[in-house]
Amino acid sequence: MVLENNNIFEIISHEYYAFTAAEKKLADHILANQDGIARLSISQLADGAGVAEATVSRFSRRMGFGGFVDFKLAAANASLRFKPANDPLSGQLEDGDTVEDICRKLYAAEAEAMAQTMAVLDPAAVVRGADLLEKAGRVYCMGQGGSMLIAQEAAHLFSTVSNRFQSVVDSHMQAIAASMMAPEDVLFFFSYSGSTKAMVETMQLAKKRKGKVILTTRFPRSPGAELSDVVLQCGANENPLQSGSVAARIAQMYLLDVLFSEYARRNIVLARTNRARVAEALAEKHL
C-alpha cells in the first residue's frame, strides 16, 4: 500500500482495519508515539506495545519493508517531513508547561490535523458526496458521543441553505430514522474510528432501505467505511487516551466545511437567497 505522500503513519491509518488484533495494538502504539519510533530497538518497540518481536517484524514486512530497520527509517523520514521541526511533543502537554507552551503546542497539533487532512483529502469523494446531497430527499446527520456534536453542527450549517437536513441524536431514534429511509435519502455519519457498534447497526438499517451513506472517519477501511457510499477521510491521529480530542474534531469540521462549500457552490443563487432569509429571521433575535 503506497499513498502519494509516502507517509508511513498515513499508510498505517489507512490499512488499520485490515490488521490482526496484535498488529492493531502495535499500530496504536506507533501512531501515539510517532516522534520516538526511530530511536527504539525492535525489543523496545515490542515491549512498549505489549506484543512479540515477531509481530513487529511481520508488521514491518506487511508495510512493504525488508525489515524493522527499513521501517524505522521510513518512520524517521515521515516525522521530519510531516511534523513541525521546532515543535517537539506537538500537542503533548507536560507538568512544567506554561500557558504559552500549552497555546503553542495545541496550535501546532490542531494545525497539523488540518495539514494531515489536506494530505489525504480526496476531491473526487467530495464531489460524490455533494452529488448525493444535491439529489437527496432528506439528509440525516448522525454520530455518537463527541462526533454527534459535529453531526449537529453539520445539520445546522446545511440548514442555512436547505431544509432537507436534520440531526438525530438518540441512538434509538437514529435506528428508527434509518429504518424509514427512502432510496433517495442520505445518512451523513461522523465517526473518528468508523467502528462503533451502534453506527454499524444504523448503517445496516439504512442500506436495507437502499438509502445512501456518507461517512467522515479517520479510517477508510473501517467497518463503517465498508458500508458507506462515500468516505471522507480526516487526518489527526488519536491514541486511546485522547478520545474526542479537539484536533480530531477540527479535522472533521474542515471536511464538513469543504463539503458544504461545494454543495452551496452548485446552488449559489438559492444558497445566497436562503442565507439572506435566515439572516433576516435571526436579526429579530438580537438586541
Backbone as CSV, one residue per row, in Angstrom:
resi,resn,N_x,N_y,N_z,CA_x,CA_y,CA_z,C_x,C_y,C_z
1,MET,0.851,-1.195,0.000,0.000,0.000,0.000,0.881,1.238,0.000
2,VAL,0.715,2.166,-0.963,1.520,3.373,-1.030,0.601,4.560,-1.264
3,LEU,0.683,5.558,-0.384,-0.047,6.793,-0.580,0.860,7.797,-1.267
4,GLU,0.245,8.822,-1.865,1.023,9.787,-2.641,2.131,10.430,-1.825
5,ASN,1.890,10.727,-0.549,2.895,11.419,0.241,3.890,10.465,0.902
6,ASN,3.703,9.158,0.747,4.607,8.142,1.292,4.807,8.276,2.799
7,ASN,3.842,8.798,3.504,3.910,8.932,4.950,3.495,7.609,5.570
8,ILE,4.425,6.933,6.229,4.155,5.608,6.770,3.030,5.639,7.795
9,PHE,2.901,6.750,8.537,1.836,6.836,9.531,0.461,6.927,8.860
10,GLU,0.381,7.617,7.734,-0.874,7.658,6.979,-1.208,6.281,6.412
11,ILE,-0.189,5.563,5.968,-0.413,4.227,5.426,-0.959,3.301,6.519
12,ILE,-0.379,3.395,7.716,-0.856,2.573,8.839,-2.313,2.902,9.147
13,SER,-2.656,4.180,9.198,-4.041,4.574,9.464,-4.979,4.057,8.378
14,HIS,-4.536,4.140,7.138,-5.362,3.701,6.009,-5.656,2.212,6.079
15,GLU,-4.655,1.429,6.488,-4.783,-0.027,6.482,-5.234,-0.611,7.824
16,TYR,-5.493,0.250,8.803,-5.671,-0.179,10.190,-6.625,-1.359,10.353
17,TYR,-7.785,-1.303,9.718,-8.784,-2.341,9.949,-8.545,-3.619,9.148
18,ALA,-7.421,-3.667,8.430,-7.015,-4.912,7.783,-6.016,-5.675,8.659
19,PHE,-5.615,-5.067,9.782,-4.612,-5.688,10.658,-5.233,-6.734,11.590
20,THR,-4.386,-7.623,12.095,-4.788,-8.552,13.143,-4.891,-7.785,14.463
21,ALA,-5.403,-8.436,15.493,-5.544,-7.784,16.795,-4.187,-7.324,17.335
22,ALA,-3.173,-8.172,17.208,-1.840,-7.804,17.693,-1.259,-6.666,16.872
23,GLU,-1.493,-6.682,15.572,-0.993,-5.612,14.712,-1.679,-4.292,15.023
24,LYS,-2.980,-4.333,15.331,-3.679,-3.104,15.722,-3.093,-2.540,17.015
25,LYS,-2.764,-3.412,17.943,-2.164,-2.980,19.204,-0.830,-2.282,18.937
26,LEU,-0.040,-2.865,18.048,1.237,-2.270,17.670,1.021,-0.950,16.931
27,ALA,0.056,-0.930,16.021,-0.232,0.285,15.259,-0.663,1.417,16.184
28,ASP,-1.501,1.116,17.186,-1.937,2.130,18.146,-0.737,2.765,18.842
29,HIS,0.207,1.922,19.238,1.391,2.407,19.942,2.260,3.261,19.020
30,ILE,2.418,2.824,17.786,3.236,3.572,16.822,2.618,4.937,16.532
31,LEU,1.310,4.969,16.307,0.647,6.230,15.974,0.642,7.205,17.153
32,ALA,0.652,6.661,18.355,0.648,7.515,19.542,2.043,8.012,19.911
33,ASN,3.077,7.423,19.302,4.462,7.777,19.651,5.311,7.967,18.403
34,GLN,4.775,8.687,17.449,5.424,8.803,16.144,6.849,9.342,16.217
35,ASP,7.069,10.373,17.030,8.385,11.006,17.056,9.479,10.105,17.622
36,GLY,9.102,9.164,18.493,10.137,8.370,19.153,10.425,7.022,18.528
37,ILE,9.628,6.603,17.546,9.772,5.258,16.977,11.168,5.022,16.412
38,ALA,11.723,6.015,15.729,13.022,5.842,15.061,14.160,5.645,16.050
39,ARG,13.950,5.966,17.316,15.007,5.823,18.322,14.939,4.508,19.085
40,LEU,13.937,3.680,18.768,13.737,2.435,19.517,14.349,1.228,18.817
41,SER,14.766,0.264,19.632,15.144,-1.041,19.082,13.880,-1.862,18.881
42,ILE,13.996,-2.968,18.194,12.812,-3.801,17.957,12.247,-4.319,19.274
43,SER,13.125,-4.636,20.237,12.648,-5.144,21.528,11.965,-4.045,22.327
44,GLN,12.498,-2.828,22.268,11.872,-1.707,22.982,10.486,-1.392,22.426
45,LEU,10.364,-1.421,21.097,9.059,-1.159,20.488,8.076,-2.260,20.846
46,ALA,8.531,-3.508,20.800,7.657,-4.635,21.133,7.196,-4.556,22.580
47,ASP,8.130,-4.238,23.496,7.773,-4.129,24.912,6.791,-2.991,25.142
48,GLY,7.049,-1.861,24.512,6.182,-0.707,24.690,4.764,-0.955,24.195
49,ALA,4.654,-1.731,23.105,3.340,-2.016,22.534,2.682,-3.228,23.177
50,GLY,3.456,-3.997,23.912,2.902,-5.197,24.527,2.692,-6.330,23.532
51,VAL,3.584,-6.434,22.547,3.494,-7.501,21.541,4.838,-8.196,21.433
52,ALA,4.887,-9.287,20.688,6.125,-10.022,20.487,6.981,-9.351,19.416
53,GLU,8.295,-9.575,19.495,9.196,-9.031,18.476,8.831,-9.561,17.091
54,ALA,8.363,-10.799,17.046,7.975,-11.378,15.756,6.831,-10.587,15.122
55,THR,5.944,-10.043,15.963,4.843,-9.232,15.443,5.377,-7.964,14.791
56,VAL,6.383,-7.352,15.408,6.995,-6.144,14.844,7.643,-6.462,13.500
57,SER,8.345,-7.585,13.426,8.994,-7.984,12.177,7.962,-8.227,11.082
58,ARG,6.895,-8.968,11.413,5.852,-9.240,10.421,5.172,-7.952,9.979
59,PHE,4.947,-7.066,10.948,4.296,-5.799,10.641,5.138,-4.972,9.677
60,SER,6.434,-4.941,9.908,7.338,-4.197,9.031,7.272,-4.727,7.605
61,ARG,7.271,-6.047,7.469,7.186,-6.641,6.125,5.818,-6.388,5.513
62,ARG,4.778,-6.435,6.332,3.425,-6.175,5.820,3.314,-4.769,5.244
63,MET,4.050,-3.823,5.831,4.060,-2.452,5.351,4.937,-2.262,4.120
64,GLY,5.550,-3.364,3.656,6.311,-3.305,2.413,7.801,-3.098,2.586
65,PHE,8.320,-3.295,3.805,9.745,-3.096,4.064,10.453,-4.433,4.230
66,GLY,11.768,-4.406,4.021,12.545,-5.635,4.152,12.683,-6.092,5.590
67,GLY,12.571,-5.144,6.515,12.689,-5.466,7.928,12.442,-4.250,8.786
68,PHE,12.696,-4.380,10.097,12.385,-3.320,11.039,13.249,-2.077,10.826
69,VAL,14.510,-2.278,10.445,15.390,-1.131,10.235,14.852,-0.229,9.130
70,ASP,14.416,-0.825,8.042,13.837,-0.037,6.947,12.566,0.670,7.397
71,PHE,11.772,-0.015,8.212,10.553,0.608,8.748,10.907,1.823,9.602
72,LYS,11.929,1.708,10.443,12.344,2.825,11.293,12.790,4.025,10.466
73,LEU,13.510,3.763,9.393,13.956,4.848,8.521,12.762,5.588,7.913
74,ALA,11.750,4.826,7.509,10.540,5.439,6.946,9.821,6.274,8.001
75,ALA,9.784,5.759,9.243,9.147,6.493,10.340,9.893,7.785,10.633
76,ALA,11.238,7.717,10.619,12.045,8.914,10.861,11.823,9.939,9.760
77,ASN,11.771,9.483,8.538,11.557,10.389,7.404,10.194,11.067,7.489
78,ALA,9.158,10.280,7.843,7.808,10.842,7.960,7.749,11.859,9.092
79,SER,8.428,11.592,10.199,8.415,12.519,11.329,9.063,13.844,10.959
80,LEU,10.146,13.788,10.190,10.831,15.009,9.789,10.042,15.803,8.764
81,ARG,9.392,15.094,7.854,8.685,15.764,6.759,7.325,16.306,7.156
82,PHE,6.659,15.630,8.095,5.274,15.983,8.372,5.034,16.510,9.787
83,LYS,6.116,16.766,10.539,5.978,17.365,11.867,6.694,18.714,11.877
84,PRO,6.182,19.712,12.587,6.902,20.969,12.707,8.246,20.740,13.377
85,ALA,9.338,21.157,12.714,10.678,20.874,13.219,10.943,21.551,14.554
86,ASN,10.293,22.680,14.827,10.546,23.435,16.054,9.533,23.150,17.144
87,ASP,8.781,22.080,17.014,7.718,21.826,17.987,7.716,20.381,18.465
88,PRO,8.676,20.002,19.333,8.681,18.649,19.867,7.443,18.407,20.723
89,LEU,7.021,17.176,20.755,5.865,16.791,21.556,4.632,17.613,21.202
90,SER,4.408,17.779,19.899,3.273,18.574,19.443,1.979,18.069,20.059
91,GLY,1.322,18.923,20.831,0.048,18.568,21.435,0.161,17.763,22.714
92,GLN,1.368,17.311,23.084,1.553,16.513,24.284,1.975,17.436,25.427
93,LEU,1.113,17.594,26.402,1.374,18.538,27.486,2.151,17.876,28.615
94,GLU,2.992,18.684,29.295,3.803,18.193,30.396,3.534,19.030,31.639
95,ASP,3.905,18.491,32.806,3.615,19.160,34.075,4.186,20.570,34.136
96,GLY,5.369,20.778,33.569,6.032,22.069,33.676,5.650,23.075,32.617
97,ASP,4.696,22.748,31.754,4.316,23.655,30.674,3.677,24.935,31.206
98,THR,4.036,26.049,30.591,3.370,27.314,30.884,2.130,27.426,29.994
99,VAL,1.314,28.439,30.251,0.156,28.676,29.393,0.617,28.947,27.966
100,GLU,1.737,29.647,27.827,2.274,29.912,26.493,2.665,28.612,25.796
101,ASP,3.265,27.671,26.553,3.617,26.361,25.987,2.369,25.626,25.520
102,ILE,1.317,25.659,26.348,0.067,24.984,26.003,-0.515,25.565,24.726
103,CYS,-0.545,26.899,24.649,-1.080,27.555,23.451,-0.304,27.124,22.215
104,ARG,1.019,27.130,22.308,1.855,26.795,21.168,1.678,25.335,20.746
105,LYS,1.681,24.433,21.724,1.588,23.012,21.406,0.227,22.652,20.804
106,LEU,-0.843,23.184,21.402,-2.167,22.849,20.882,-2.401,23.470,19.511
107,TYR,-1.890,24.664,19.306,-1.994,25.274,17.979,-1.289,24.395,16.947
108,ALA,-0.082,23.930,17.287,0.676,23.090,16.355,-0.056,21.784,16.078
109,ALA,-0.634,21.172,17.134,-1.338,19.896,16.957,-2.571,20.061,16.084
110,GLU,-3.291,21.163,16.276,-4.524,21.367,15.518,-4.238,21.806,14.087
111,ALA,-3.163,22.589,13.900,-2.750,22.940,12.536,-2.267,21.685,11.804
112,GLU,-1.601,20.810,12.538,-1.125,19.554,11.941,-2.297,18.670,11.528
113,ALA,-3.361,18.659,12.339,-4.548,17.865,11.991,-5.141,18.349,10.672
114,MET,-5.164,19.658,10.470,-5.650,20.218,9.213,-4.744,19.809,8.063
115,ALA,-3.416,19.894,8.290,-2.459,19.548,7.240,-2.566,18.069,6.872
116,GLN,-2.725,17.215,7.879,-2.881,15.784,7.620,-4.154,15.510,6.830
117,THR,-5.214,16.219,7.163,-6.479,16.030,6.446,-6.345,16.477,4.999
118,MET,-5.701,17.598,4.795,-5.482,18.084,3.440,-4.665,17.082,2.633
119,ALA,-3.705,16.423,3.283,-2.837,15.473,2.593,-3.598,14.237,2.111
120,VAL,-4.636,13.827,2.848,-5.376,12.613,2.462,-6.726,12.927,1.827
121,LEU,-7.051,14.210,1.703,-8.349,14.603,1.151,-8.481,14.155,-0.302
122,ASP,-9.596,13.518,-0.597,-9.878,13.036,-1.953,-10.947,13.932,-2.575
123,PRO,-10.572,14.836,-3.486,-11.562,15.729,-4.089,-12.695,14.981,-4.783
124,ALA,-12.388,13.820,-5.356,-13.433,13.040,-6.029,-14.486,12.574,-5.037
125,ALA,-14.071,12.260,-3.806,-15.035,11.850,-2.773,-15.925,13.018,-2.379
126,VAL,-15.361,14.221,-2.339,-16.152,15.413,-2.043,-17.207,15.619,-3.122
127,VAL,-16.819,15.431,-4.373,-17.761,15.577,-5.491,-18.883,14.551,-5.386
128,ARG,-18.514,13.298,-5.094,-19.539,12.250,-4.970,-20.475,12.537,-3.798
129,GLY,-19.909,13.025,-2.691,-20.738,13.353,-1.537,-21.706,14.486,-1.853
130,ALA,-21.224,15.505,-2.549,-22.093,16.622,-2.932,-23.175,16.158,-3.904
131,ASP,-22.829,15.223,-4.782,-23.820,14.663,-5.706,-24.974,14.029,-4.927
132,LEU,-24.644,13.231,-3.908,-25.677,12.561,-3.116,-26.535,13.577,-2.365
133,LEU,-25.892,14.574,-1.777,-26.642,15.570,-1.009,-27.540,16.408,-1.909
134,GLU,-27.067,16.707,-3.097,-27.838,17.530,-4.023,-29.115,16.826,-4.469
135,LYS,-29.060,15.496,-4.575,-30.209,14.720,-5.043,-31.068,14.197,-3.893
136,ALA,-30.628,14.419,-2.663,-31.277,13.798,-1.509,-32.675,14.346,-1.261
137,GLY,-33.541,13.451,-0.762,-34.843,13.892,-0.279,-34.694,14.451,1.119
138,ARG,-34.140,13.622,2.013,-33.836,14.045,3.371,-32.416,13.609,3.702
139,VAL,-31.757,14.385,4.554,-30.399,14.045,4.987,-30.386,13.989,6.509
140,TYR,-30.053,12.815,7.046,-29.990,12.620,8.489,-28.532,12.688,8.933
141,CYS,-28.206,13.667,9.764,-26.844,13.846,10.263,-26.725,13.158,11.621
142,MET,-25.790,12.223,11.731,-25.697,11.404,12.943,-24.251,11.196,13.376
143,GLY,-24.115,10.826,14.636,-22.838,10.455,15.222,-23.109,9.910,16.609
144,GLN,-22.054,9.508,17.298,-22.190,9.089,18.693,-21.139,9.804,19.525
145,GLY,-21.478,10.101,20.778,-20.531,10.794,21.647,-20.168,12.158,21.105
146,GLY,-18.864,12.462,21.126,-18.396,13.741,20.633,-18.683,13.963,19.168
147,SER,-18.715,12.902,18.394,-18.992,13.042,16.962,-20.409,13.514,16.703
148,MET,-21.330,13.280,17.656,-22.700,13.757,17.484,-22.738,15.280,17.486
149,LEU,-21.815,15.909,18.205,-21.759,17.366,18.218,-21.429,17.903,16.827
150,ILE,-20.557,17.188,16.118,-20.208,17.607,14.763,-21.380,17.360,13.826
151,ALA,-22.106,16.259,14.049,-23.289,15.976,13.233,-24.338,17.074,13.422
152,GLN,-24.508,17.537,14.652,-25.452,18.632,14.904,-24.999,19.921,14.206
153,GLU,-23.702,20.160,14.220,-23.172,21.329,13.519,-23.390,21.205,12.015
154,ALA,-23.251,19.970,11.488,-23.491,19.748,10.059,-24.934,20.089,9.701
155,ALA,-25.869,19.598,10.503,-27.280,19.890,10.242,-27.550,21.383,10.328
156,HIS,-26.952,22.036,11.322,-27.139,23.476,11.467,-26.564,24.230,10.278
157,LEU,-25.348,23.870,9.847,-24.701,24.570,8.741,-25.498,24.428,7.446
158,PHE,-25.874,23.197,7.122,-26.608,22.974,5.877,-28.025,23.550,5.936
159,SER,-28.576,23.677,7.147,-29.938,24.201,7.258,-30.012,25.680,6.900
160,THR,-28.863,26.340,6.794,-28.875,27.746,6.389,-29.074,27.900,4.882
161,VAL,-28.986,26.789,4.138,-29.210,26.867,2.687,-30.261,25.875,2.200
162,SER,-30.680,24.926,3.059,-31.651,23.913,2.643,-32.417,23.401,3.855
163,ASN,-33.656,22.995,3.639,-34.459,22.430,4.729,-34.474,20.906,4.715
164,ARG,-33.567,20.301,3.978,-33.527,18.837,3.880,-32.759,18.182,5.026
165,PHE,-32.002,18.955,5.772,-31.046,18.399,6.730,-31.583,18.446,8.154
166,GLN,-31.379,17.345,8.889,-31.769,17.313,10.299,-30.822,16.393,11.059
167,SER,-30.578,16.723,12.310,-29.749,15.855,13.150,-30.646,14.927,13.951
168,VAL,-30.150,13.714,14.194,-30.867,12.725,15.006,-29.898,12.283,16.085
169,VAL,-30.217,12.598,17.345,-29.248,12.452,18.433,-29.285,11.078,19.093
170,ASP,-30.432,10.671,19.560,-30.563,9.428,20.326,-30.352,8.205,19.435
171,SER,-29.641,7.193,19.925,-29.345,6.012,19.112,-30.605,5.247,18.718
172,HIS,-31.620,5.257,19.572,-32.879,4.597,19.229,-33.582,5.355,18.104
173,MET,-33.584,6.680,18.203,-34.191,7.495,17.157,-33.407,7.400,15.852
174,GLN,-32.095,7.208,15.970,-31.274,7.003,14.774,-31.688,5.718,14.060
175,ALA,-31.913,4.668,14.836,-32.346,3.396,14.245,-33.716,3.552,13.577
176,ILE,-34.615,4.278,14.236,-35.949,4.489,13.663,-35.850,5.260,12.350
177,ALA,-35.069,6.347,12.351,-34.920,7.155,11.137,-34.319,6.336,10.000
178,ALA,-33.294,5.534,10.304,-32.647,4.725,9.268,-33.602,3.680,8.698
179,SER,-34.436,3.116,9.572,-35.361,2.078,9.119,-36.485,2.632,8.251
180,MET,-36.670,3.957,8.266,-37.731,4.598,7.488,-37.189,5.343,6.271
181,MET,-35.904,5.196,5.977,-35.298,5.935,4.870,-35.847,5.488,3.521
182,ALA,-35.895,6.434,2.594,-36.232,6.147,1.203,-34.926,6.053,0.411
183,PRO,-34.962,5.448,-0.778,-33.732,5.291,-1.563,-33.017,6.600,-1.872
184,GLU,-33.765,7.700,-1.936,-33.127,8.979,-2.255,-32.606,9.700,-1.007
185,ASP,-32.859,9.153,0.180,-32.393,9.773,1.421,-30.924,9.451,1.676
186,VAL,-30.285,10.295,2.481,-28.857,10.135,2.776,-28.637,10.128,4.284
187,LEU,-27.826,9.193,4.738,-27.356,9.146,6.115,-25.941,9.734,6.128
188,PHE,-25.760,10.864,6.810,-24.468,11.552,6.874,-23.911,11.326,8.266
189,PHE,-22.927,10.423,8.384,-22.456,9.963,9.688,-21.037,10.454,9.958
190,PHE,-20.800,10.815,11.225,-19.473,11.236,11.675,-18.971,10.243,12.717
191,SER,-17.799,9.660,12.474,-17.208,8.722,13.426,-15.705,8.661,13.185
192,TYR,-14.921,9.118,14.157,-13.461,9.085,14.004,-12.980,7.664,13.742
193,SER,-13.439,6.712,14.537,-12.974,5.325,14.401,-13.651,4.585,13.263
194,GLY,-14.892,4.963,12.965,-15.645,4.228,11.940,-15.980,2.814,12.359
195,SER,-15.998,2.551,13.669,-16.165,1.154,14.100,-17.056,0.988,15.324
196,THR,-17.957,1.931,15.605,-18.843,1.759,16.750,-20.013,0.841,16.389
197,LYS,-20.437,0.051,17.353,-21.484,-0.949,17.117,-22.799,-0.290,16.696
198,ALA,-23.212,0.762,17.420,-24.480,1.423,17.100,-24.456,2.027,15.704
199,MET,-23.303,2.574,15.305,-23.189,3.164,13.976,-23.363,2.105,12.887
200,VAL,-22.672,0.985,13.040,-22.756,-0.095,12.045,-24.195,-0.594,11.930
201,GLU,-24.866,-0.775,13.066,-26.255,-1.235,13.041,-27.165,-0.240,12.326
202,THR,-26.948,1.052,12.579,-27.758,2.084,11.924,-27.507,2.101,10.421
203,MET,-26.248,1.977,10.032,-25.916,1.944,8.608,-26.533,0.729,7.909
204,GLN,-26.515,-0.393,8.594,-27.101,-1.610,8.010,-28.597,-1.422,7.763
205,LEU,-29.260,-0.751,8.702,-30.682,-0.464,8.508,-30.885,0.448,7.297
206,ALA,-30.035,1.447,7.165,-30.140,2.370,6.034,-29.926,1.650,4.709
207,LYS,-28.952,0.747,4.677,-28.660,0.024,3.431,-29.797,-0.920,3.067
208,LYS,-30.469,-1.480,4.061,-31.625,-2.331,3.778,-32.726,-1.544,3.087
209,ARG,-32.800,-0.275,3.408,-33.799,0.600,2.794,-33.275,1.225,1.505
210,LYS,-32.070,0.811,1.102,-31.405,1.317,-0.110,-31.075,2.808,-0.022
211,GLY,-30.953,3.302,1.221,-30.522,4.685,1.412,-29.025,4.805,1.167
212,LYS,-28.566,6.026,0.974,-27.146,6.293,0.724,-26.466,6.698,2.023
213,VAL,-25.163,6.421,2.116,-24.418,6.709,3.338,-23.129,7.467,3.006
214,ILE,-22.926,8.576,3.692,-21.667,9.322,3.642,-21.045,9.235,5.033
215,LEU,-19.777,8.869,5.109,-19.091,8.730,6.398,-17.837,9.591,6.422
216,THR,-17.675,10.360,7.509,-16.429,11.070,7.778,-15.701,10.316,8.878
217,THR,-14.477,9.846,8.593,-13.750,8.978,9.513,-12.247,9.105,9.304
218,ARG,-11.492,8.644,10.249,-10.024,8.582,10.112,-9.605,7.349,9.325
219,PHE,-10.436,6.305,9.375,-10.015,5.005,8.863,-10.860,4.558,7.665
220,PRO,-10.324,4.667,6.448,-11.101,4.372,5.243,-11.359,2.889,4.995
221,ARG,-10.806,2.009,5.834,-11.102,0.588,5.697,-11.798,0.046,6.947
222,SER,-12.415,0.936,7.697,-13.132,0.549,8.908,-14.455,-0.124,8.553
223,PRO,-15.096,-0.801,9.508,-16.397,-1.438,9.238,-17.436,-0.454,8.709
224,GLY,-17.451,0.763,9.254,-18.395,1.759,8.772,-18.104,2.167,7.337
225,ALA,-16.844,2.286,7.000,-16.458,2.661,5.641,-16.899,1.609,4.627
226,GLU,-16.858,0.354,5.033,-17.276,-0.730,4.138,-18.756,-0.641,3.792
227,LEU,-19.544,0.006,4.655,-20.983,0.136,4.429,-21.357,1.466,3.768
228,SER,-20.370,2.302,3.494,-20.640,3.660,3.026,-20.492,3.793,1.509
229,ASP,-21.287,4.689,0.951,-21.177,5.001,-0.475,-20.057,5.995,-0.731
230,VAL,-19.829,6.887,0.226,-18.765,7.885,0.118,-18.054,7.963,1.467
231,VAL,-16.726,7.939,1.436,-15.928,8.066,2.654,-15.065,9.315,2.533
232,LEU,-15.185,10.206,3.509,-14.347,11.394,3.595,-13.359,11.171,4.729
233,GLN,-12.092,11.033,4.394,-11.079,10.698,5.392,-10.477,11.946,5.998
234,CYS,-10.466,11.993,7.331,-9.836,13.113,8.024,-8.446,12.718,8.501
235,GLY,-7.631,13.708,8.821,-6.331,13.460,9.418,-6.474,13.460,10.929
236,ALA,-5.389,13.710,11.629,-5.351,13.781,13.096,-5.303,12.408,13.723
237,ASN,-4.177,12.084,14.320,-4.010,10.795,14.990,-4.343,10.923,16.471
238,GLU,-5.183,10.042,16.963,-5.534,9.982,18.385,-5.023,8.676,18.961
239,ASN,-4.502,8.738,20.192,-4.267,7.479,20.888,-5.483,7.202,21.771
240,PRO,-5.593,6.004,22.356,-6.807,5.655,23.112,-7.136,6.588,24.265
241,LEU,-6.124,7.329,24.795,-6.369,8.232,25.918,-6.784,9.631,25.456
242,GLN,-6.839,9.844,24.131,-7.198,11.147,23.600,-8.566,11.143,22.931
243,SER,-9.394,10.167,23.237,-10.673,10.041,22.546,-11.462,11.337,22.593
244,GLY,-11.921,11.780,21.420,-12.686,13.008,21.345,-11.835,14.258,21.390
245,SER,-10.579,14.173,20.959,-9.694,15.327,21.002,-10.199,16.442,20.097
246,VAL,-9.878,17.664,20.462,-10.289,18.818,19.671,-9.649,18.765,18.282
247,ALA,-8.398,18.315,18.199,-7.714,18.236,16.901,-8.473,17.332,15.933
248,ALA,-8.959,16.193,16.425,-9.711,15.282,15.571,-11.025,15.911,15.130
249,ARG,-11.661,16.668,16.007,-12.915,17.331,15.637,-12.660,18.435,14.608
250,ILE,-11.563,19.155,14.786,-11.225,20.198,13.823,-11.005,19.597,12.439
251,ALA,-10.356,18.430,12.388,-10.130,17.765,11.110,-11.453,17.410,10.439
252,GLN,-12.401,16.905,11.218,-13.711,16.555,10.663,-14.510,17.804,10.282
253,MET,-14.373,18.859,11.070,-15.060,20.106,10.757,-14.545,20.703,9.449
254,TYR,-13.250,20.555,9.218,-12.682,21.039,7.959,-13.306,20.319,6.768
255,LEU,-13.441,19.003,6.875,-14.085,18.235,5.807,-15.536,18.665,5.622
256,LEU,-16.225,18.892,6.740,-17.601,19.360,6.671,-17.683,20.680,5.917
257,ASP,-16.780,21.583,6.218,-16.785,22.894,5.571,-16.526,22.777,4.073
258,VAL,-15.610,21.875,3.696,-15.320,21.657,2.274,-16.559,21.126,1.552
259,LEU,-17.206,20.130,2.143,-18.388,19.537,1.516,-19.521,20.562,1.423
260,PHE,-19.726,21.329,2.498,-20.768,22.353,2.482,-20.503,23.395,1.392
261,SER,-19.255,23.799,1.276,-18.907,24.823,0.280,-19.156,24.334,-1.133
262,GLU,-18.848,23.062,-1.398,-19.099,22.511,-2.731,-20.597,22.400,-2.978
263,TYR,-21.354,21.995,-1.963,-22.815,21.892,-2.093,-23.418,23.273,-2.370
264,ALA,-22.995,24.282,-1.617,-23.531,25.635,-1.787,-23.110,26.233,-3.126
265,ARG,-21.874,25.938,-3.563,-21.384,26.476,-4.839,-22.256,26.039,-6.009
266,ARG,-22.753,24.803,-5.935,-23.576,24.274,-7.026,-24.944,24.959,-7.088
267,ASN,-25.373,25.504,-5.966,-26.696,26.143,-5.890,-26.521,27.555,-5.343
268,ILE,-25.567,28.302,-5.907,-25.108,29.532,-5.288,-26.210,30.576,-5.154
269,VAL,-27.067,30.724,-6.181,-28.129,31.733,-6.111,-29.127,31.381,-5.012
270,LEU,-29.567,30.103,-5.004,-30.511,29.656,-3.977,-29.875,29.727,-2.593
271,ALA,-28.592,29.345,-2.500,-27.897,29.381,-1.212,-27.848,30.801,-0.670
272,ARG,-27.528,31.759,-1.532,-27.457,33.149,-1.086,-28.833,33.666,-0.684
273,THR,-29.861,33.299,-1.447,-31.223,33.735,-1.126,-31.659,33.183,0.223
274,ASN,-31.427,31.877,0.431,-31.846,31.247,1.678,-31.052,31.767,2.876
275,ARG,-29.759,32.015,2.697,-28.959,32.534,3.801,-29.394,33.953,4.160
276,ALA,-29.817,34.702,3.166,-30.337,36.054,3.439,-31.630,35.968,4.237
277,ARG,-32.492,35.004,3.888,-33.737,34.806,4.630,-33.457,34.420,6.078
278,VAL,-32.497,33.519,6.252,-32.136,33.084,7.598,-31.581,34.257,8.399
279,ALA,-30.702,35.022,7.779,-30.103,36.173,8.469,-31.175,37.170,8.893
280,GLU,-32.152,37.395,8.011,-33.240,38.328,8.321,-34.093,37.812,9.485
281,ALA,-34.370,36.517,9.456,-35.180,35.928,10.532,-34.457,35.989,11.867
282,LEU,-33.136,35.754,11.842,-32.366,35.752,13.083,-32.061,37.153,13.588
283,ALA,-32.132,38.130,12.690,-31.843,39.509,13.107,-32.802,39.950,14.203
284,GLU,-34.021,39.440,14.154,-35.027,39.798,15.158,-34.694,39.239,16.540
285,LYS,-33.783,38.270,16.580,-33.416,37.648,17.857,-32.362,38.441,18.612
286,HIS,-31.755,39.411,17.941,-30.663,40.173,18.552,-31.168,41.499,19.087
287,LEU,-30.504,41.988,20.116,-30.854,43.278,20.713,-30.346,44.415,19.832
